Amino acid sequence: MTDVSAPSLDHLRTFVTVHRTGSLTRAAQLLGLSQATVSAHVQAVEAVVGFPVFERGRAGVTTTAKGLELARRVAAHLDAIEDAVSPPGLGGDAERAVHVGGPAEILSLMVVPRIAELIAAANAPVRLTFGLAQELLDALAGGALDVVVSAVPPQREGLTAVPFYDEEFVLVAAPTWAGRDPETVPVVAYAENLPIVRRYWRSIFDRAPSALRVAAVIPDLRGIREAVLGGVGMSVLPAYMVAEDLRSGGLIALDEPEVAPLNTLYLATRSGDAERFPAVSAVVDTLRRFIA
């Protein structure tokens, strides 16, 4: 007969990972388990505690009120056990790296040139991961990252985020396009659906762009900048990326609104990590100073 007097630590770790990611599938990927095994672990926890810990839905799972209370009671203890048996931890030992995720453009332009300062502040090696906000937040929730620079606030339990920087966006082109109606200038876009350009048009012109011609799609803002400098067309880029180009005349602003469109960035960590780990706290404080 199976003893269900207490769930195993593996089962509890699976439960906490599902809670943090909001997805059985994502938890399975992070833990290196099959989805069936993850489901079995969750069922084993429910058999012991005597109540459902998740509500299943089309978009994933939502932690029940009792499940949330259980997660609050056990998550910190599980993290502490992993800290105790892992290689030297973030509490000051320089051998354990701090893993930072964020948009490639921001980390490359604002952090990489000063990464020696970041390493010194953390007193630990630093590992950078580039990616989109949601996938990075999933990795943060699952423990693969320690700090994430995110363009969206995380909407999940177990993560803490604070707004710290407002990106300004500028509609730019090479000087050869000066005086042209922006509607007639070809677009260098981040994606086929023009996500950044569309947001600019709605914010400034109060409508969606309807007649723009896409000259090229380049899913990297640094590549878009190079194409625009080369005269391919116009694009909407962060002000920090093109400030020097505008000063030197390499690029011009095709539109100068009174209030530039803004995109708020957030610094996200697992709840309590900045207090528990001096290295994480130091990285957060240093990133605030770098990205400003």
C-alpha angles and dihedrals in degrees: 000000000000116000108229096172091115134008118241121253089246091056092048092048089053090049092051092047092052089048092052096045099036090221136091089204095051092044089052091052093049094046096042092238134124117259089242090057092049090051090049091051091051091048090050090054091048091050090056100043094040099228138077113267097192139036112216121224140161092265095049132275132321121207113242120231091257090044090053091053090049091050091051091052099047108028097076092047092050090049090050092051091050090048091052096051099034125091113281107317140229094266091101106303109128095213096074113077126225110228116215125186131191147121111317093232097052096044093044096049103033106027110026095061088057100032092122088064090050092051091048092049092050094042084218140084115275126220119196124206122190122208150108121305100251096047091047092049089050089053090048092051091048094050100252093112132037102197130020130193100211134185089205129051111247111249099201142091118261098036129095122201134178127192110242112157138032115210114213118211128213131195103228142175139163116280091256087075094054115137095016122130104252089229088067098049118094115246129234100206137194091220138359093262091056095232098177096036091046092052090050093049093050092046098046105024097029093231141076118264106258109169104036120131116219112222097178142356115218116171094208124072092214090057091047090054091053092050092048091048086053091058099251093133143283134310143170111252137170113271093233090059097052103029094106092043090054092048093049095044095244087123134022131206111246090196132027110194121188090239117032118220111262134208116195118222123207134204108222130192135162108275110272097009095108088056095043099044122047091198092058091047091050092050092050092050092047094048089053088056095045098046102054 
